[in-house]
Amino acid sequence: MIKVNDPMAIWKTEHKINFDVIHCDSCEFERVTEFWFKIDKEVKDLKIIINVEEFIDEISEIDKMLNKKNEWNFLVGYENVNQNQKWKFTFTGILKKTSKPFHSIIDYKIY
């Protein structure tokens, strides 16, 4: 909880960034699971590293295809996605408003 008289309250709020990740079956391709993400801040130089089991994928230079903040963005589609798999999404980039770098990790399980 941030106190009203906390001199760092504004800094803490401006530098906090939230990501959401979801998955769904592709409507276009059979046996493909799509991953989508949403960000609550405007960012640039976004890079996402995806880890599952022994597989690693790096997605960069996606700034041009980003929607506005708080809107869902298609990330990627994969075959052979199974229940109970544990995925890790690592987001790095720069907040547009403050020009400060960020690093955020989401641990994600397929149900």
Summary of the structure (lengths in Angstrom):
residues: 111
radius of gyration: 15.8
end to end distance: 31.8
largest distance: 54.9
contacts: 263
relative contact order: 0.25
helix: 9%
strand: 51%
